[in-house]
Amino acid sequence: MDSQVPPAASVFVQIPADHENAAMNAGYVVQWWAFALLTLAGYVYLVRREAHPLVPSSFEDDESLVPAS
């Protein structure tokens, strides 16, 4: 868009294309891909933990360690 009717206010100026901050935009891309990968890894971890629960250790089953009341 090169022009508009009615004309835009003179306080608004066009930002030149060479002034874009591509490095910041690339950082956001990396950030969101990292969030997506962490979400998938967390989901896989929770599914695996649900499918293969931890085996209780022998210390938890030993009644000799529990004080008599």
C-alpha positions as CSV (number, residue, x, y, z in Angstrom):
1,M,0.0,0.0,0.0
2,D,1.6,3.2,-1.2
3,S,-1.1,5.7,-0.5
4,Q,-4.4,5.9,1.4
5,V,-7.6,8.0,1.3
6,P,-7.8,10.1,3.4
7,P,-4.0,10.6,3.8
8,A,-2.4,9.3,7.0
9,A,-1.2,11.8,9.6
10,S,2.3,13.1,9.0
11,V,3.4,11.8,12.4
12,F,3.3,8.2,11.1
13,V,6.3,7.4,9.0
14,Q,7.1,4.2,7.1
15,I,9.8,2.1,8.8
16,P,12.5,1.1,6.2
17,A,12.8,-2.6,5.5
18,D,16.5,-2.6,6.5
19,H,15.5,-1.6,10.0
20,E,13.8,-4.9,10.9
21,N,15.2,-6.8,13.8
22,A,15.6,-10.3,12.3
23,A,17.8,-11.5,15.2
24,M,15.1,-10.9,17.8
25,N,12.5,-12.7,15.6
26,A,14.8,-15.7,15.2
27,G,15.2,-15.8,19.0
28,Y,11.4,-16.0,19.4
29,V,11.3,-18.9,16.9
30,V,13.9,-20.8,18.9
31,Q,12.1,-20.0,22.1
32,W,8.7,-21.3,20.9
33,W,10.3,-24.4,19.4
34,A,12.0,-25.1,22.7
35,F,8.6,-24.7,24.5
36,A,7.0,-27.2,22.1
37,L,9.8,-29.7,22.5
38,L,9.7,-29.4,26.3
39,T,5.9,-30.0,26.2
40,L,6.3,-33.1,24.1
41,A,9.1,-34.4,26.3
42,G,7.1,-33.8,29.4
43,Y,4.1,-35.6,28.0
44,V,6.3,-38.6,27.0
45,Y,7.8,-38.6,30.5
46,L,4.4,-38.6,32.2
47,V,3.0,-41.3,29.9
48,R,6.1,-43.5,30.6
49,R,5.9,-42.9,34.3
50,E,2.2,-43.9,34.3
51,A,2.9,-47.1,32.3
52,H,6.0,-48.1,34.3
53,P,5.5,-47.1,38.0
54,L,8.5,-47.1,40.3
55,V,9.2,-50.3,42.1
56,P,9.1,-49.7,45.9
57,S,12.5,-50.2,47.5
58,S,13.2,-52.9,50.1
59,F,13.6,-50.3,52.8
60,E,9.9,-49.2,52.5
61,D,8.7,-52.8,53.0
62,D,11.0,-53.5,56.0
63,E,8.8,-53.3,59.1
64,S,11.9,-53.5,61.4
65,L,12.7,-49.9,60.5
66,V,9.3,-48.6,61.7
67,P,9.4,-47.7,65.4
68,A,7.0,-49.6,67.7
69,S,4.2,-47.6,69.1
